[in-house]
Amino acid sequence: MRRIELGFVGRLGTQAPTTLVLVAIAALPAMAAETGVSKPERIALWPELAPVGDGTHEAANAYLTVYRAAPEKADGAAVVICPGGGYGTLVVGPEGHGIAQWLVGHGIAGLVLEYRLPRGRPMVPLLDAQRALRTARSRARQWNLDPARIGIMGFSAGGHLASTAGTHFDQGDAHAADPVDRASCRPDFMILVYPVITMDRTTHGGSRANLLGPNPTPDWIRRFSNETQVTDQTPPAFLAHAKDDKAVSPDNSRRFYEALRSHRVAAEYLELPEGGHGLNGYKGPMWTAWQTAALRWLESQKLIGKAPPPPRGGAGAPVP
């Protein structure tokens, strides 16, 4: 378990505004062709009505777009990707399909989750994330995946969803009629990039309002403040956050990292010197840094094969 502060020598790019980029599903085949990734498969997660979490159901659905590496390059690991958007929209371009293509370039399957937006119904996104993890495990043989190396990744509010899935899970129902429901929804690892973690008053206000509604009870606040939900069964995690993030304070990542350490869960926290929320518009040295560090962490945890070397530019020493 370690925390790293990263520094770079040389001029850094100017910060670009963080924009919400929505990618039309119709454009996915063209994106795949341009990058050499095989055509992705998009599936609905719920066979009929989707559960809301209070015993009711709705005529809505969540979707999983599956990017797989060619069989000769596939590592067997997979990551369910939760885009951010403050629980009010989905940034499915740079924090979804772009990430999936990057993962596939390293032999890792990328599964982009278009989760339902909560509108004050806090269980809705979590149920979708759990269903996505169960689906990946139930189709592991079909998709050439290792069911013991299926993780979850999230950005901003998507990081909150990913950390919620990593602290609220079960082993499945062995007697369920639906084979998906028989599978565990515990992720084998988490990758959290500038994540929202807490739901107390230090959180990102928009994410909290969209998830919990205008007047959440203390119980709901604690239940979805994921730094309070860590146990020794929580999966290992890699976190990255910029010191100058004004939208989502890096204290979110720090508090979750310390909670993991206190329960002796394997964790690494990369604190970046600059980049703000979105890390300079999803490009440049800070964006490259977390990607390289995350791959090397996955390798160190024996979750993937050999990762690429770190970029030139220098890095700080690990901080206990």
Rosetta silent file (secondary structure, phi, psi, omega in degrees, C-alpha in Angstrom):
SEQUENCE: MRRIELGFVGRLGTQAPTTLVLVAIAALPAMAAETGVSKPERIALWPELAPVGDGTHEAANAYLTVYRAAPEKADGAAVVICPGGGYGTLVVGPEGHGIAQWLVGHGIAGLVLEYRLPRGRPMVPLLDAQRALRTARSRARQWNLDPARIGIMGFSAGGHLASTAGTHFDQGDAHAADPVDRASCRPDFMILVYPVITMDRTTHGGSRANLLGPNPTPDWIRRFSNETQVTDQTPPAFLAHAKDDKAVSPDNSRRFYEALRSHRVAAEYLELPEGGHGLNGYKGPMWTAWQTAALRWLESQKLIGKAPPPPRGGAGAPVP
SCORE:     score description
SCORE:     0.000 S_00000001
   1 L     0.000  127.483 -178.120    0.000    0.000    0.000 S_00000001
   2 E  -155.082  154.829  174.324    1.516    3.299   -0.991 S_00000001
   3 E  -114.644  137.364 -178.119    0.810    6.867   -1.895 S_00000001
   4 E  -122.434  133.808  169.067    2.780    8.521   -4.689 S_00000001
   5 E  -107.059  126.127 -172.058    3.164   12.203   -5.428 S_00000001
   6 L  -106.121  134.206  174.999    4.130   12.706   -9.045 S_00000001
   7 L  -126.913  149.549  179.789    6.129   15.581  -10.448 S_00000001
   8 L  -124.767  144.344  176.239    7.104   16.379  -14.030 S_00000001
   9 L   -97.469  135.659  178.195    9.994   18.397  -15.411 S_00000001
  10 L   110.603  174.357 -176.983    9.290   20.713  -18.307 S_00000001
  11 L   -74.003  134.548  177.182    6.442   22.791  -19.562 S_00000001
  12 L  -101.386  151.521  179.653    2.957   21.438  -19.000 S_00000001
  13 L   -64.947  154.332  176.996    0.052   22.055  -21.329 S_00000001
  14 L   -72.168  153.188 -175.789   -2.484   24.710  -20.464 S_00000001
  15 L   -77.253  126.761  176.536   -5.685   23.525  -18.865 S_00000001
  16 L   -93.520  151.058  179.270   -8.550   22.975  -21.258 S_00000001
  17 L   -65.332  142.865  176.969  -12.131   23.243  -20.042 S_00000001
  18 L   -79.349  118.792 -177.454  -13.748   19.987  -18.990 S_00000001
  19 L  -112.252  154.872  175.574  -16.605   19.386  -21.408 S_00000001
  20 L   -91.149  114.861 -175.729  -19.388   16.867  -21.369 S_00000001
  21 L  -112.006  118.465  177.984  -18.952   14.742  -24.476 S_00000001
  22 L  -105.964  124.268 -177.155  -21.748   12.400  -25.467 S_00000001
  23 L   -99.593  125.062  177.540  -20.844    9.817  -28.115 S_00000001
  24 L   -69.452  137.388 -179.841  -23.625    8.536  -30.358 S_00000001
  25 H   -60.421  -31.401 -179.649  -23.812    4.771  -30.440 S_00000001
  26 H   -62.630  -22.017 -178.134  -24.037    4.922  -34.226 S_00000001
  27 H   -85.083   -9.805 -173.718  -20.489    6.304  -34.304 S_00000001
  28 H   -61.468  -44.381  178.878  -18.943    3.370  -32.419 S_00000001
  29 H   -58.358  -39.027  179.025  -18.174    1.145  -35.447 S_00000001
  30 H   -66.086  -41.230  177.104  -16.332    4.038  -37.118 S_00000001
  31 H   -59.642  -43.204 -178.819  -14.383    4.720  -33.917 S_00000001
  32 H   -63.745  -41.631 -178.994  -13.443    1.052  -33.722 S_00000001
  33 H   -63.443  -38.954 -177.865  -12.295    0.962  -37.333 S_00000001
  34 H   -66.898  -31.583 -174.961  -10.101    4.018  -36.859 S_00000001
  35 H  -100.229   -3.160 -179.569   -8.316    2.538  -33.848 S_00000001
  36 L    81.400    9.979  178.369   -8.045   -1.049  -35.018 S_00000001
  37 L   -87.884  139.966  179.014  -10.391   -2.301  -32.282 S_00000001
  38 L   -64.053  156.848 -176.147  -12.921   -4.932  -33.283 S_00000001
  39 L   -57.806  127.057 -178.277  -16.529   -3.798  -33.509 S_00000001
  40 L   -72.561  158.663  178.566  -17.976   -3.424  -30.007 S_00000001
  41 E  -112.437  125.927 -179.432  -21.063   -5.283  -28.830 S_00000001
  42 E  -109.719  124.777 -176.791  -23.788   -3.304  -27.023 S_00000001
  43 E  -128.124  148.786  171.997  -26.223   -5.229  -24.830 S_00000001
  44 E   -80.388  140.534 -175.691  -29.139   -4.324  -22.566 S_00000001
  45 L   -86.950  -31.940 -176.907  -28.543   -5.392  -18.964 S_00000001
  46 L  -105.265  126.146 -175.194  -32.093   -5.903  -17.767 S_00000001
  47 L   -69.170  -28.818 -179.992  -34.236   -8.473  -19.654 S_00000001
  48 L  -133.863 -124.236  175.761  -37.537   -6.792  -18.760 S_00000001
  49 L   -72.977  147.368 -178.457  -38.324   -3.966  -16.305 S_00000001
  50 E   -95.595  139.370 -179.387  -35.351   -2.601  -14.361 S_00000001
  51 E   -72.400  147.506  177.676  -35.381   -2.536  -10.538 S_00000001
  52 L   -98.419  -25.441  177.883  -35.404    0.772   -8.688 S_00000001
  53 L   110.134   -4.439  178.558  -34.283   -0.632   -5.342 S_00000001
  54 L  -117.807   20.395 -177.779  -37.440   -0.088   -3.319 S_00000001
  55 L    93.314   -7.485  178.540  -39.368   -3.091   -4.596 S_00000001
  56 L  -103.481  169.009  179.877  -40.624   -1.269   -7.692 S_00000001
  57 E  -133.720  161.849  179.725  -39.494   -1.479  -11.325 S_00000001
  58 E  -136.499  157.004  178.767  -39.392    0.890  -14.272 S_00000001
  59 L   -85.720   69.119  178.457  -39.526    0.667  -18.049 S_00000001
  60 L  -143.452  170.565 -179.726  -35.909    1.765  -18.500 S_00000001
  61 L  -148.504  161.666  170.480  -32.634   -0.014  -19.102 S_00000001
  62 L  -113.535  156.562 -174.092  -28.887    0.194  -18.676 S_00000001
  63 E  -132.035  148.157  178.245  -26.451   -0.820  -21.410 S_00000001
  64 E  -123.842  121.826  175.473  -23.010   -2.364  -21.578 S_00000001
  65 E  -103.251  119.552 -169.881  -20.794   -1.822  -24.618 S_00000001
  66 E  -103.996  118.262  173.351  -18.155   -4.542  -24.736 S_00000001
  67 E  -105.826  124.902  179.963  -14.770   -3.949  -26.369 S_00000001
  68 L  -123.096  141.875  175.398  -12.615   -7.070  -26.600 S_00000001
  69 L   -73.141  158.307  174.783   -9.052   -7.492  -27.738 S_00000001
  70 L   -57.754  144.853 -175.889   -8.220   -9.947  -30.502 S_00000001
  71 L   -50.952  -37.917 -177.552   -7.872  -13.482  -29.070 S_00000001
  72 L   -72.681  -14.408 -179.496   -4.113  -13.546  -29.665 S_00000001
  73 L  -110.993  -10.803 -173.864   -3.701  -10.308  -27.663 S_00000001
  74 L   -66.568  131.640  178.873   -6.353  -10.764  -24.969 S_00000001
  75 L   -85.198  -27.124 -177.077   -5.001  -10.799  -21.416 S_00000001
  76 L   103.759  -21.349  177.122   -8.211  -12.141  -19.870 S_00000001
  77 L   -78.056  156.164  179.139   -8.720   -9.195  -17.524 S_00000001
  78 E  -144.586  151.476  179.136  -11.740   -6.925  -17.931 S_00000001
  79 E  -133.016  124.100  168.871  -12.847   -3.556  -16.551 S_00000001
  80 E   -79.671  124.594 -172.839  -16.392   -2.224  -16.222 S_00000001
  81 E  -106.611  124.160 -179.577  -16.061    1.519  -16.943 S_00000001
  82 E  -109.339  103.388  177.838  -18.359    4.036  -15.214 S_00000001
  83 L   -64.848  155.740  175.326  -18.264    7.468  -16.899 S_00000001
  84 L   -85.236 -166.423 -178.921  -18.712   10.590  -14.811 S_00000001
  85 L   137.887   17.178  175.610  -21.201   13.395  -15.216 S_00000001
  86 L    66.302   20.887 -175.723  -22.328   14.352  -11.722 S_00000001
  87 L    59.860   17.540  177.562  -25.056   11.676  -11.766 S_00000001
  88 L  -117.849  -15.833  176.021  -26.915   14.057  -14.088 S_00000001
  89 L  -157.138 -179.294  179.313  -25.445   12.994  -17.434 S_00000001
  90 L  -127.588  124.408  177.206  -22.829   10.560  -18.759 S_00000001
  91 L   -88.938   72.356 -168.948  -19.446   11.620  -20.182 S_00000001
  92 L   -79.148   -8.504  179.200  -19.306    8.512  -22.326 S_00000001
  93 H   -77.896  -83.990 -175.772  -16.662    9.781  -24.769 S_00000001
  94 H   -68.096  -26.836 -177.951  -13.359   10.467  -22.952 S_00000001
  95 H  -104.237   15.382 -179.336  -14.410    8.671  -19.743 S_00000001
  96 H  -139.349  -87.647 -175.265  -16.051    5.716  -21.471 S_00000001
  97 H   -66.669  -35.560  176.369  -15.416    4.571  -25.028 S_00000001
  98 H   -63.092  -40.009  178.018  -12.019    6.263  -25.219 S_00000001
  99 H   -67.193  -39.977  179.392  -10.921    4.435  -22.057 S_00000001
 100 H   -60.360  -42.155  179.913  -12.235    1.124  -23.410 S_00000001
 101 H   -66.964  -37.010  175.728  -10.134    1.507  -26.556 S_00000001
 102 H   -63.031  -44.697  179.904   -7.060    2.336  -24.464 S_00000001
 103 H   -62.506  -44.644 -178.826   -7.595   -0.781  -22.334 S_00000001
 104 H   -61.059  -32.339  176.221   -8.094   -3.007  -25.378 S_00000001
 105 L   -61.600  -19.586  177.141   -4.772   -1.702  -26.691 S_00000001
 106 L  -108.619   17.112  175.090   -3.205   -3.412  -23.667 S_00000001
 107 L    82.432    7.090 -176.834   -5.176   -6.634  -24.072 S_00000001
 108 L  -102.623  129.400  178.203   -7.756   -5.747  -21.390 S_00000001
 109 E   -68.639  135.465  178.068  -11.461   -5.906  -22.222 S_00000001
 110 E  -113.384  123.237 -175.516  -13.239   -2.582  -21.676 S_00000001
 111 E  -117.450  103.009 -174.907  -16.943   -2.682  -20.802 S_00000001
 112 E   -83.081  121.446 -178.037  -18.573    0.770  -20.940 S_00000001
 113 E   -97.694  117.599  169.959  -21.547    1.036  -18.599 S_00000001
 114 E   -95.863   87.406 -176.645  -24.359    3.415  -19.512 S_00000001
 115 L   -81.329  154.832  177.147  -26.035    3.345  -16.114 S_00000001
 116 L   -69.105  141.971  178.235  -29.441    4.831  -15.404 S_00000001
 117 L   -78.487  140.388 -167.685  -29.366    8.284  -13.833 S_00000001
 118 L   -74.477  -40.199 -175.753  -30.679    8.240  -10.281 S_00000001
 119 L    50.960   48.321  178.222  -32.874   11.367   -9.996 S_00000001
 120 L    80.053    9.022  178.206  -32.776   10.995   -6.219 S_00000001
 121 L  -111.451   89.617 -164.656  -33.120    7.190   -6.269 S_00000001
 122 L   -64.596  -22.707 -177.721  -29.711    6.163   -4.889 S_00000001
 123 H   -79.847  -16.867 -171.840  -29.918    2.417   -5.542 S_00000001
 124 H   -60.234  -54.723  179.856  -30.512    2.756   -9.297 S_00000001
 125 H   -63.108  -37.479 -179.509  -26.880    3.257  -10.528 S_00000001
 126 H   -63.291  -43.086  178.051  -25.545    0.682   -8.045 S_00000001
 127 H   -59.445  -38.334  178.230  -27.999   -1.963   -9.238 S_00000001
 128 H   -67.591  -42.130  179.078  -26.829   -1.327  -12.811 S_00000001
 129 H   -64.857  -42.216  177.605  -23.145   -1.579  -11.848 S_00000001
 130 H   -62.485  -41.005  178.905  -23.764   -4.793   -9.935 S_00000001
 131 H   -64.823  -37.611  178.254  -25.660   -6.208  -12.904 S_00000001
 132 H   -63.480  -43.612  179.108  -22.788   -5.277  -15.222 S_00000001
 133 H   -65.950  -41.984  177.893  -20.265   -7.134  -13.042 S_00000001
 134 H   -63.095  -41.176 -179.596  -22.528  -10.166  -12.771 S_00000001
 135 H   -62.154  -44.603  179.321  -23.067  -10.146  -16.542 S_00000001
 136 H   -60.084  -42.289  179.910  -19.319  -10.054  -17.233 S_00000001
 137 H   -69.142  -40.701 -177.541  -18.737  -13.031  -14.931 S_00000001
 138 H   -68.483  -23.176  179.624  -21.655  -15.021  -16.299 S_00000001
 139 L  -108.030   18.293 -175.565  -20.349  -14.500  -19.851 S_00000001
 140 L   -56.117  -44.109 -179.372  -16.664  -14.921  -19.021 S_00000001
 141 L   -66.701  -43.084 -179.386  -16.248  -18.014  -21.174 S_00000001
 142 L   -62.614  -38.388 -176.847  -18.159  -16.477  -24.092 S_00000001
 143 L   -96.634    7.236  178.077  -16.098  -13.260  -23.929 S_00000001
 144 L    60.309   47.872 -179.378  -12.768  -15.012  -23.208 S_00000001
 145 L  -114.174  154.893  171.352  -12.431  -13.416  -19.747 S_00000001
 146 L   -90.534  113.619 -175.873  -10.949  -14.607  -16.471 S_00000001
 147 L   -64.596  -12.022  177.843  -13.853  -14.378  -13.969 S_00000001
 148 L   -95.388    4.889  178.908  -11.334  -13.746  -11.163 S_00000001
 149 L  -134.327   53.792  177.758   -9.914  -10.611  -12.863 S_00000001
 150 E  -114.955  110.990 -176.330  -12.961   -8.449  -13.514 S_00000001
 151 E  -110.481 -173.612  179.371  -12.603   -4.977  -12.068 S_00000001
 152 E  -138.333  144.241 -178.750  -14.391   -1.647  -12.136 S_00000001
 153 E  -133.253  145.328  177.583  -13.191    1.852  -13.014 S_00000001
 154 E  -152.249  154.025 -179.096  -14.848    5.220  -12.590 S_00000001
 155 E  -120.316  132.644  175.866  -14.289    8.925  -13.101 S_00000001
 156 L    55.255 -122.660  177.125  -15.738   11.694  -10.910 S_00000001
 157 H   -62.699  -29.988  173.238  -19.319   10.635  -10.041 S_00000001
 158 H   -64.514  -29.172  173.363  -18.562    7.429  -11.944 S_00000001
 159 H   -67.805  -35.062  173.964  -15.743    6.966   -9.444 S_00000001
 160 H   -63.374  -44.157  178.831  -18.333    7.197   -6.694 S_00000001
 161 H   -62.117  -43.342  179.846  -20.359    4.504   -8.429 S_00000001
 162 H   -63.163  -42.183  179.498  -17.268    2.304   -8.874 S_00000001
 163 H   -71.949  -27.101  173.885  -16.286    2.717   -5.209 S_00000001
 164 H   -67.515  -43.899  176.794  -19.892    2.006   -4.193 S_00000001
 165 H   -61.862  -32.327 -179.950  -19.786   -1.246   -6.155 S_00000001
 166 L   -78.934   -9.160  179.352  -16.485   -2.015   -4.407 S_00000001
 167 L  -122.091   -2.789  178.692  -18.005   -1.532   -0.940 S_00000001
 168 L  -134.968   97.964 -174.976  -21.554   -2.868   -1.516 S_00000001
 169 L  -151.644  168.667  174.997  -21.567   -6.349   -3.046 S_00000001
 170 L  -144.285  173.485 -176.335  -22.681   -9.937   -2.610 S_00000001
 171 L   -92.998    7.032 -179.475  -21.650  -13.345   -3.883 S_00000001
 172 L    90.114  168.538 -179.794  -24.792  -13.899   -5.947 S_00000001
 173 L  -108.446  105.489 -175.442  -27.784  -16.155   -5.425 S_00000001
 174 L   -61.768  -19.458 -176.777  -26.840  -19.749   -6.173 S_00000001
 175 L  -102.491    6.474 -177.666  -30.528  -20.689   -6.482 S_00000001
 176 L   -67.330  144.912  176.509  -31.548  -17.880   -8.854 S_00000001
 177 L   -70.305  -35.549  179.556  -33.324  -18.830  -12.065 S_00000001
 178 L   -81.191  120.480 -179.271  -31.379  -16.172  -13.974 S_00000001
 179 H   -60.477  -27.465  177.461  -27.746  -17.319  -14.434 S_00000001
 180 H   -64.015  -40.886 -178.185  -26.608  -13.692  -14.231 S_00000001
 181 H   -69.404  -14.472  177.785  -28.034  -13.397  -10.711 S_00000001
 182 H   -78.601  -17.843 -174.460  -26.017  -16.443   -9.628 S_00000001
 183 L   -85.158  151.590  175.510  -22.733  -14.595  -10.232 S_00000001
 184 L   -68.622  146.443  173.902  -20.892  -12.440   -7.702 S_00000001
 185 L  -107.967   15.025  175.998  -21.014   -8.674   -8.138 S_00000001
 186 L   -78.926  120.045  174.497  -17.802   -8.055   -6.164 S_00000001
 187 L   -68.801  148.021  178.841  -15.221   -6.368   -8.414 S_00000001
 188 L   -80.900  -16.475  176.061  -11.751   -7.890   -8.190 S_00000001
 189 L  -164.109  163.829  177.308  -10.159   -4.418   -8.221 S_00000001
 190 E  -127.993  142.851  169.234  -11.041   -0.734   -8.523 S_00000001
 191 E  -125.359  117.562 -171.847   -9.451    2.109  -10.495 S_00000001
 192 E  -122.324  116.966 -175.138  -10.763    5.491   -9.319 S_00000001
 193 E  -115.001  122.678 -170.146   -9.788    8.667  -11.166 S_00000001
 194 L    34.615   56.448 -172.507  -10.651   12.026   -9.522 S_00000001
 195 L   -81.213  147.442  158.452  -13.518   10.202   -7.801 S_00000001
 196 L   -75.635  133.346  179.486  -16.336   11.494   -5.673 S_00000001
 197 L  -122.026  -52.137 -175.054  -16.200    9.276   -2.566 S_00000001
 198 L   -89.226  161.088  172.879  -18.044   10.875    0.316 S_00000001
 199 L  -119.222   11.718  175.317  -21.621   12.138    0.518 S_00000001
 200 L   -76.122 -173.752 -170.908  -21.104   14.420    3.511 S_00000001
 201 L   -72.925   -2.261  175.538  -21.176   18.185    3.034 S_00000001
 202 L   -91.445    2.042 -175.719  -17.611   18.261    1.695 S_00000001
 203 L   -77.665 -176.722  169.868  -18.664   16.303   -1.412 S_00000001
 204 L   -77.757  115.010 -170.512  -19.487   17.521   -4.911 S_00000001
 205 H   -59.830  -40.000 -179.445  -22.889   19.083   -4.333 S_00000001
 206 H   -64.769  -41.637  179.039  -24.405   18.249   -7.709 S_00000001
 207 H   -62.946  -43.600  179.993  -23.522   14.572   -7.459 S_00000001
 208 H   -63.365  -45.976 -178.588  -25.002   14.351   -3.974 S_00000001
 209 H   -63.525  -42.232 -179.486  -28.230   16.125   -4.943 S_00000001
 210 H   -68.591  -33.820 -178.274  -28.721   13.987   -8.050 S_00000001
 211 H   -81.537  -50.034 -170.207  -27.998   10.749   -6.196 S_00000001
 212 H  -101.973  -10.120 -176.605  -29.642   11.286   -2.805 S_00000001
 213 L    87.045  177.265 -172.567  -32.147   14.036   -3.486 S_00000001
 214 L   -73.117  -24.861 -175.217  -32.456   17.418   -1.749 S_00000001
 215 L  -134.269   67.214 -177.874  -32.984   16.145    1.822 S_00000001
 216 L   -70.093  148.334  177.192  -31.145   12.851    2.356 S_00000001
 217 L   -76.778  158.316  176.172  -31.372   11.113    5.697 S_00000001
 218 H   -56.440  -33.578  179.939  -28.212   10.574    7.796 S_00000001
 219 H   -65.402  -43.883  178.369  -28.483    6.862    7.052 S_00000001
 220 H   -66.288  -38.248  178.866  -28.393    7.387    3.277 S_00000001
 221 H   -60.920  -46.485 -179.516  -25.507    9.839    3.601 S_00000001
 222 H   -67.959  -40.851 -176.909  -23.450    7.329    5.580 S_00000001
 223 H   -61.162  -33.186 -178.234  -24.415    4.384    3.383 S_00000001
 224 L  -107.216   12.730  167.064  -23.116    6.169    0.282 S_00000001
 225 L   -92.864   94.048 -162.971  -20.088    7.809    1.919 S_00000001
 226 H   -70.805  -16.726  173.580  -17.857    4.998    0.767 S_00000001
 227 H   -65.808  -20.573  178.183  -14.907    5.841    3.007 S_00000001
 228 H   -91.033   -5.028 -173.911  -17.151    4.636    5.868 S_00000001
 229 L  -107.266    3.344 -178.427  -18.042    1.380    4.118 S_00000001
 230 L   -71.420  137.944  172.751  -14.562   -0.128    3.665 S_00000001
 231 L  -132.869 -179.040  177.586  -13.907   -3.546    5.244 S_00000001
 232 L   -73.291   -4.523  175.930  -11.149   -6.117    4.941 S_00000001
 233 L   -96.817   -2.832  178.160  -13.199   -7.661    2.101 S_00000001
 234 L   -64.688  135.772 -178.809  -13.069   -4.494   -0.018 S_00000001
 235 L   -68.780  158.143  178.818  -11.139   -5.161   -3.262 S_00000001
 236 L   -61.945  156.369 -173.149   -7.754   -3.501   -3.895 S_00000001
 237 E  -143.523  144.786  167.837   -7.767   -0.044   -5.433 S_00000001
 238 E  -113.490  131.830  179.042   -5.695    2.394   -7.464 S_00000001
 239 E  -125.493  146.620  174.762   -6.612    6.083   -7.107 S_00000001
 240 E  -140.491  137.583 -176.868   -5.455    9.198   -8.971 S_00000001
 241 E  -157.329  143.112  176.236   -6.389   12.815   -8.255 S_00000001
 242 E   -86.535  141.477  178.840   -4.938   16.254   -8.989 S_00000001
 243 L   -60.747  -30.456 -173.933   -4.010   18.490   -6.055 S_00000001
 244 L  -100.080   22.524  177.847   -5.700   21.457   -7.715 S_00000001
 245 L   -71.822  112.554 -178.776   -9.053   19.788   -8.439 S_00000001
 246 L   -90.496  -23.729 -178.238  -11.603   22.435   -7.430 S_00000001
 247 L   -77.277  -46.123  178.277  -14.723   20.536   -8.510 S_00000001
 248 L  -127.645  109.418 -175.375  -14.047   17.361   -6.501 S_00000001
 249 L   -59.168  139.879  175.057  -11.559   17.831   -3.681 S_00000001
 250 L   -62.872  -11.719  173.976   -8.649   15.357   -3.583 S_00000001
 251 H   -58.549  -27.285  175.655   -9.658   14.796    0.034 S_00000001
 252 H   -58.347  -50.471  179.764  -12.157   12.326   -1.428 S_00000001
 253 H   -67.355  -40.107 -178.953   -9.340   10.109   -2.695 S_00000001
 254 H   -61.163  -43.694 -177.536   -7.199   10.680    0.396 S_00000001
 255 H   -67.462  -38.978  178.803   -9.959    9.608    2.760 S_00000001
 256 H   -68.716  -40.892  178.206  -10.758    6.471    0.787 S_00000001
 257 H   -60.646  -44.174  179.758   -7.071    5.573    0.517 S_00000001
 258 H   -66.560  -36.388  176.649   -6.602    5.949    4.266 S_00000001
 259 H   -64.266  -40.960  176.658   -9.696    3.821    4.920 S_00000001
 260 H   -62.135  -45.202  178.899   -8.273    1.091    2.685 S_00000001
 261 H   -59.779  -41.053 -177.205   -4.933    1.259    4.493 S_00000001
 262 H   -65.418  -24.006  177.543   -6.613    1.023    7.883 S_00000001
 263 L  -101.991   11.485  176.837   -8.226   -2.244    6.790 S_00000001
 264 L    58.748   37.166  174.014   -5.004   -3.528    5.210 S_00000001
 265 L   -92.839  133.311 -179.448   -6.459   -3.542    1.712 S_00000001
 266 L   -59.214  127.974 -176.878   -3.866   -3.221   -1.057 S_00000001
 267 E  -154.591  152.372  173.044   -4.045    0.332   -2.425 S_00000001
 268 E  -139.382  135.629  179.833   -2.034    2.955   -4.272 S_00000001
 269 E  -121.711  119.386  177.678   -2.791    6.659   -4.485 S_00000001
 270 E  -101.726  110.079  178.353   -1.208    8.809   -7.195 S_00000001
 271 E   -99.735  115.459 -174.308   -1.533   12.502   -6.316 S_00000001
 272 E   -88.571  145.176 -174.637   -0.855   14.611   -9.387 S_00000001
 273 L   -70.851  -24.777 -179.841    0.630   18.132   -9.098 S_00000001
 274 L  -162.782  175.970  178.057   -1.892   19.783  -11.428 S_00000001
 275 L   131.814  -19.932  179.193   -4.569   19.171  -14.019 S_00000001
 276 L    62.331 -164.403  179.064   -7.776   20.072  -12.236 S_00000001
 277 L   -80.793  125.349 -174.685  -10.939   18.079  -12.765 S_00000001
 278 L    93.401   -3.397  174.323  -10.650   16.154  -16.014 S_00000001
 279 H    50.622   66.782  175.421   -6.840   16.453  -15.999 S_00000001
 280 H    59.431   38.116  177.821   -6.334   19.196  -18.569 S_00000001
 281 H    74.191   34.821  174.403   -9.154   18.031  -20.811 S_00000001
 282 H    63.886   37.117  178.615   -8.238   14.321  -20.809 S_00000001
 283 L  -157.784  167.300  175.159   -4.833   14.793  -22.406 S_00000001
 284 L    91.602 -172.701 -172.014   -1.222   15.634  -21.698 S_00000001
 285 H   -59.941  -37.935 -178.078    1.317   14.485  -19.076 S_00000001
 286 H   -69.167  -39.502  178.102   -1.122   14.140  -16.162 S_00000001
 287 H   -64.541  -44.278  177.950   -3.541   12.035  -18.192 S_00000001
 288 H   -64.570  -36.727 -175.774   -0.711    9.819  -19.415 S_00000001
 289 H   -61.971  -47.305 -177.588    0.722    9.551  -15.896 S_00000001
 290 H   -68.542  -34.425  179.854   -2.315    7.986  -14.255 S_00000001
 291 H   -64.489  -46.075  179.669   -2.799    5.569  -17.155 S_00000001
 292 H   -64.057  -44.419 -179.081    0.791    4.356  -16.999 S_00000001
 293 H   -64.980  -38.596  179.615    0.732    4.113  -13.199 S_00000001
 294 H   -64.088  -42.617  178.553   -2.574    2.239  -13.217 S_00000001
 295 H   -63.696  -41.412  179.710   -1.254   -0.371  -15.647 S_00000001
 296 H   -67.499  -34.973  176.015    1.903   -0.861  -13.603 S_00000001
 297 H   -65.590  -43.450  177.335   -0.188   -1.215  -10.441 S_00000001
 298 H   -58.475  -40.421  177.230   -2.356   -3.848  -12.138 S_00000001
 299 H   -63.795  -43.177 -178.763    0.823   -5.690  -13.088 S_00000001
 300 H   -63.729  -28.228  178.214    2.150   -5.455   -9.510 S_00000001
 301 L   -89.393    4.517 -179.895   -1.089   -6.996   -8.254 S_00000001
 302 L    60.670   35.271  178.061   -0.762   -9.806  -10.841 S_00000001
 303 L   -96.802  -20.598  173.858   -4.028   -8.722  -12.435 S_00000001
 304 L  -139.148  174.344  174.936   -2.517   -8.259  -15.922 S_00000001
 305 L   -76.264 -153.375 -173.709    0.661   -9.227  -17.722 S_00000001
 306 L   -68.944  130.010  179.119    3.621   -6.923  -18.236 S_00000001
 307 L   -90.956  161.640  178.053    2.755   -3.211  -18.307 S_00000001
 308 L   -69.241  157.363  177.594    4.567   -0.552  -20.381 S_00000001
 309 L   -67.306  159.209  178.973    7.454    1.387  -18.783 S_00000001
 310 L   -67.290  154.016  179.095    6.688    4.751  -17.148 S_00000001
 311 L   -68.435  155.461  176.684    6.914    7.882  -19.338 S_00000001
 312 L   -71.444  145.846  179.129   10.081    9.964  -19.271 S_00000001
 313 L   143.196  -21.190  174.595    9.908   13.039  -17.076 S_00000001
 314 L   100.568  146.997  177.970   10.536   11.896  -13.527 S_00000001
 315 L  -142.348  148.999  178.644    8.381   10.785  -10.618 S_00000001
 316 L   -72.501  165.740  178.556    8.418   11.408   -6.922 S_00000001
 317 L   -76.608  151.428  176.544    9.252    8.749   -4.388 S_00000001
 318 E   -59.062  144.554  177.302    6.471    6.692   -2.797 S_00000001
 319 E  -110.720  127.735 -178.561    5.013    8.172    0.382 S_00000001
 320 L   -59.436    0.000    0.000    4.040    5.699    3.119 S_00000001
